Amino acid sequence: MIPVDDSLIGHPLFWMPQRLLGRFELVSSDGTTQQEGQDVWVARVLLEAIAAGWYERSTGKWIDVLSEADREPDHVRSWMTGILEDPVLDTLEAPVSADAQWAIEAAQGLVGHLRSASDALAAAEIAAAVRSGDPETVRSGALAAGVIGVVDGAGCHPFGGWERLASAPDDTELVASALDRLDELREAGEESLEQLAQVFLGPGGIDS
């Protein structure tokens, strides 16, 4: 992918180190191996990015990996397409920790909390739509509920009422049933939200 916007060409996601571009092979206690799941991979990239300061919360901006490379955007794009060679750009990467293991270990430990917290936040947003009383808003909320309970890109705990609610957004029984389910998800994720806040923003946290 080659960015056409000059302001994005130095974005760290375009300069990720090789170890973040693919999935790790994980070795279990019995010696068998398996590829890390999609969610763990995404969590690992997220953890590495936060710990390395790719995103500056104080300014709301991403770092510019090209800031000290002294290369014009058109030059970088030509290098990206293989038109020219550049040994400086060949070795340029977004910064990451020298420790290649900490993030995979942390991601494996946190992925359950991340899923639960994600479901809780989505449930709160969707519940607001379902409570609106406006049929179109309720329908939109029901359709958006497909993001809940997704593991490694696939829905694992579907709630059968979403499609029915999308078809009959003014059905009070379906609305009540959906809200009960959403409240359960929100409450189930509260502990995970607190845990993640501590891990990321607490004393000594990854992004503190």
One Martini backbone bead per residue (centre of mass of N, CA, C, O) as a GRO file, in nm:
protein
  208
    1MET     BB    1   0.095   0.037   0.025
    2ILE     BB    2   0.050   0.374  -0.112
    3PRO     BB    3   0.057   0.686  -0.016
    4VAL     BB    4  -0.086   0.999  -0.135
    5ASP     BB    5  -0.055   1.131   0.138
    6ASP     BB    6   0.191   1.314   0.279
    7SER     BB    7   0.091   1.296   0.588
    8LEU     BB    8   0.114   0.954   0.577
    9ILE     BB    9   0.405   0.845   0.490
   10GLY     BB   10   0.514   0.844   0.814
   11HIS     BB   11   0.345   0.633   0.919
   12PRO     BB   12   0.399   0.359   1.120
   13LEU     BB   13   0.216   0.150   0.959
   14PHE     BB   14   0.424   0.175   0.703
   15TRP     BB   15   0.684   0.090   0.928
   16MET     BB   16   0.679  -0.193   1.015
   17PRO     BB   17   0.816  -0.436   1.154
   18GLN     BB   18   0.855  -0.761   1.077
   19ARG     BB   19   0.734  -0.881   1.353
   20LEU     BB   20   0.439  -0.736   1.281
   21LEU     BB   21   0.351  -0.861   0.987
   22GLY     BB   22   0.334  -1.134   1.141
   23ARG     BB   23   0.281  -1.441   1.271
   24PHE     BB   24   0.329  -1.634   1.527
   25GLU     BB   25   0.482  -1.920   1.654
   26LEU     BB   26   0.342  -2.132   1.888
   27VAL     BB   27   0.458  -2.301   2.182
   28SER     BB   28   0.375  -2.562   2.355
   29SER     BB   29   0.425  -2.782   2.618
   30ASP     BB   30   0.417  -3.036   2.393
   31GLY     BB   31   0.557  -2.895   2.116
   32THR     BB   32   0.344  -2.768   1.972
   33THR     BB   33   0.212  -2.573   1.699
   34GLN     BB   34   0.079  -2.232   1.652
   35GLN     BB   35  -0.087  -1.979   1.530
   36GLU     BB   36  -0.161  -1.686   1.594
   37GLY     BB   37  -0.420  -1.509   1.643
   38GLN     BB   38  -0.571  -1.232   1.535
   39ASP     BB   39  -0.615  -1.095   1.813
   40VAL     BB   40  -0.326  -1.126   1.918
   41TRP     BB   41  -0.187  -0.976   1.693
   42VAL     BB   42  -0.328  -0.706   1.730
   43ALA     BB   43  -0.245  -0.672   2.028
   44ARG     BB   44   0.060  -0.672   1.979
   45VAL     BB   45   0.072  -0.422   1.803
   46LEU     BB   46  -0.060  -0.231   2.004
   47LEU     BB   47   0.148  -0.261   2.232
   48GLU     BB   48   0.397  -0.172   2.075
   49ALA     BB   49   0.290   0.108   1.993
   50ILE     BB   50   0.238   0.224   2.274
   51ALA     BB   51   0.520   0.172   2.406
   52ALA     BB   52   0.670   0.344   2.161
   53GLY     BB   53   0.491   0.608   2.087
   54TRP     BB   54   0.325   0.647   1.818
   55TYR     BB   55   0.109   0.778   2.004
   56GLU     BB   56   0.018   1.113   2.101
   57ARG     BB   57  -0.196   1.213   2.338
   58SER     BB   58  -0.119   1.519   2.381
   59THR     BB   59  -0.162   1.577   2.046
   60GLY     BB   60  -0.310   1.357   1.855
   61LYS     BB   61  -0.049   1.216   1.725
   62TRP     BB   62   0.160   1.077   1.500
   63ILE     BB   63   0.439   0.971   1.418
   64ASP     BB   64   0.732   1.050   1.212
   65VAL     BB   65   0.949   0.840   1.058
   66LEU     BB   66   1.066   1.072   0.841
   67SER     BB   67   1.178   1.324   1.003
   68GLU     BB   68   1.511   1.221   0.972
   69ALA     BB   69   1.552   1.131   0.653
   70ASP     BB   70   1.542   1.340   0.420
   71ARG     BB   71   1.260   1.286   0.247
   72GLU     BB   72   1.063   1.294  -0.012
   73PRO     BB   73   0.763   1.172  -0.096
   74ASP     BB   74   0.830   1.096  -0.394
   75HIS     BB   75   1.078   0.932  -0.323
   76VAL     BB   76   0.936   0.723  -0.144
   77ARG     BB   77   0.740   0.619  -0.360
   78SER     BB   78   0.959   0.520  -0.554
   79TRP     BB   79   1.072   0.313  -0.355
   80MET     BB   80   0.808   0.151  -0.307
   81THR     BB   81   0.794   0.077  -0.634
   82GLY     BB   82   1.112   0.030  -0.734
   83ILE     BB   83   1.254   0.267  -0.896
   84LEU     BB   84   1.437   0.305  -0.639
   85GLU     BB   85   1.715   0.328  -0.432
   86ASP     BB   86   1.745   0.309  -0.051
   87PRO     BB   87   1.930   0.243   0.229
   88VAL     BB   88   1.772   0.404   0.439
   89LEU     BB   89   1.484   0.290   0.382
   90ASP     BB   90   1.555  -0.013   0.413
   91THR     BB   91   1.601   0.040   0.750
   92LEU     BB   92   1.332   0.164   0.807
   93GLU     BB   93   1.155   0.197   1.128
   94ALA     BB   94   0.951   0.158   1.363
   95PRO     BB   95   0.956   0.173   1.687
   96VAL     BB   96   1.081  -0.076   1.922
   97SER     BB   97   1.142  -0.307   2.123
   98ALA     BB   98   1.405  -0.526   2.190
   99ASP     BB   99   1.177  -0.701   2.297
  100ALA     BB  100   1.005  -0.971   2.134
  101GLN     BB  101   0.820  -1.109   2.384
  102TRP     BB  102   0.636  -0.931   2.565
  103ALA     BB  103   0.383  -0.887   2.374
  104ILE     BB  104   0.288  -1.181   2.340
  105GLU     BB  105   0.244  -1.233   2.639
  106ALA     BB  106   0.047  -0.998   2.690
  107ALA     BB  107  -0.165  -1.064   2.472
  108GLN     BB  108  -0.250  -1.341   2.585
  109GLY     BB  109  -0.346  -1.213   2.866
  110LEU     BB  110  -0.550  -0.975   2.727
  111VAL     BB  111  -0.757  -1.074   2.509
  112GLY     BB  112  -1.002  -1.132   2.689
  113HIS     BB  113  -1.038  -0.840   2.789
  114LEU     BB  114  -1.067  -0.708   2.509
  115ARG     BB  115  -1.322  -0.853   2.425
  116SER     BB  116  -1.502  -0.778   2.667
  117ALA     BB  117  -1.469  -0.469   2.640
  118SER     BB  118  -1.571  -0.444   2.351
  119ASP     BB  119  -1.853  -0.556   2.406
  120ALA     BB  120  -1.934  -0.345   2.621
  121LEU     BB  121  -1.910  -0.090   2.444
  122ALA     BB  122  -2.100  -0.183   2.221
  123ALA     BB  123  -2.348  -0.232   2.402
  124ALA     BB  124  -2.385   0.062   2.494
  125GLU     BB  125  -2.432   0.182   2.211
  126ILE     BB  126  -2.666  -0.004   2.121
  127ALA     BB  127  -2.861   0.052   2.356
  128ALA     BB  128  -2.911   0.346   2.283
  129ALA     BB  129  -3.049   0.279   2.014
  130VAL     BB  130  -3.274   0.086   2.121
  131ARG     BB  131  -3.392   0.315   2.327
  132SER     BB  132  -3.494   0.547   2.129
  133GLY     BB  133  -3.766   0.448   1.945
  134ASP     BB  134  -3.640   0.454   1.668
  135PRO     BB  135  -3.659   0.240   1.415
  136GLU     BB  136  -3.396   0.310   1.256
  137THR     BB  137  -3.207   0.305   1.502
  138VAL     BB  138  -3.270   0.021   1.592
  139ARG     BB  139  -3.185  -0.117   1.330
  140SER     BB  140  -2.892  -0.021   1.334
  141GLY     BB  141  -2.820  -0.153   1.604
  142ALA     BB  142  -2.881  -0.447   1.521
  143LEU     BB  143  -2.674  -0.455   1.286
  144ALA     BB  144  -2.421  -0.373   1.469
  145ALA     BB  145  -2.420  -0.638   1.660
  146GLY     BB  146  -2.208  -0.812   1.492
  147VAL     BB  147  -1.949  -0.721   1.675
  148ILE     BB  148  -2.041  -0.920   1.877
  149GLY     BB  149  -1.857  -1.200   1.960
  150VAL     BB  150  -1.578  -1.171   1.820
  151VAL     BB  151  -1.340  -1.424   1.699
  152ASP     BB  152  -1.113  -1.399   1.473
  153GLY     BB  153  -1.360  -1.279   1.274
  154ALA     BB  154  -1.580  -1.455   1.435
  155GLY     BB  155  -1.880  -1.556   1.533
  156CYS     BB  156  -1.961  -1.727   1.859
  157HIS     BB  157  -2.215  -1.551   2.017
  158PRO     BB  158  -2.499  -1.539   1.903
  159PHE     BB  159  -2.793  -1.338   1.874
  160GLY     BB  160  -3.100  -1.421   1.735
  161GLY     BB  161  -3.253  -1.124   1.762
  162TRP     BB  162  -3.131  -0.921   1.556
  163GLU     BB  163  -3.278  -0.982   1.290
  164ARG     BB  164  -3.562  -0.949   1.407
  165LEU     BB  165  -3.523  -0.654   1.501
  166ALA     BB  166  -3.457  -0.536   1.220
  167SER     BB  167  -3.749  -0.623   1.110
  168ALA     BB  168  -3.880  -0.538   1.423
  169PRO     BB  169  -3.823  -0.243   1.589
  170ASP     BB  170  -4.132  -0.232   1.740
  171ASP     BB  171  -4.077  -0.479   1.919
  172THR     BB  172  -4.094  -0.494   2.257
  173GLU     BB  173  -3.985  -0.778   2.318
  174LEU     BB  174  -3.724  -0.760   2.155
  175VAL     BB  175  -3.613  -0.512   2.295
  176ALA     BB  176  -3.601  -0.631   2.581
  177SER     BB  177  -3.416  -0.870   2.511
  178ALA     BB  178  -3.179  -0.705   2.400
  179LEU     BB  179  -3.125  -0.534   2.657
  180ASP     BB  180  -3.056  -0.767   2.840
  181ARG     BB  181  -2.811  -0.862   2.677
  182LEU     BB  182  -2.654  -0.592   2.685
  183ASP     BB  183  -2.633  -0.570   2.994
  184GLU     BB  184  -2.469  -0.826   3.033
  185LEU     BB  185  -2.222  -0.737   2.866
  186ARG     BB  186  -2.155  -0.481   3.019
  187GLU     BB  187  -2.115  -0.613   3.300
  188ALA     BB  188  -1.900  -0.831   3.209
  189GLY     BB  189  -1.683  -0.585   3.120
  190GLU     BB  190  -1.600  -0.412   3.369
  191GLU     BB  191  -1.348  -0.559   3.474
  192SER     BB  192  -1.184  -0.533   3.211
  193LEU     BB  193  -1.177  -0.225   3.199
  194GLU     BB  194  -1.024  -0.191   3.465
  195GLN     BB  195  -0.778  -0.361   3.392
  196LEU     BB  196  -0.689  -0.196   3.141
  197ALA     BB  197  -0.654   0.075   3.281
  198GLN     BB  198  -0.423  -0.025   3.459
  199VAL     BB  199  -0.226  -0.130   3.241
  200PHE     BB  200  -0.215   0.150   3.074
  201LEU     BB  201  -0.271   0.400   3.318
  202GLY     BB  202  -0.131   0.313   3.543
  203PRO     BB  203   0.116   0.266   3.740
  204GLY     BB  204   0.344   0.166   3.503
  205GLY     BB  205   0.209   0.174   3.247
  206ILE     BB  206   0.218   0.154   2.907
  207ASP     BB  207   0.053   0.468   2.892
  208SER     BB  208   0.156   0.661   3.148
   0.00000   0.00000   0.00000
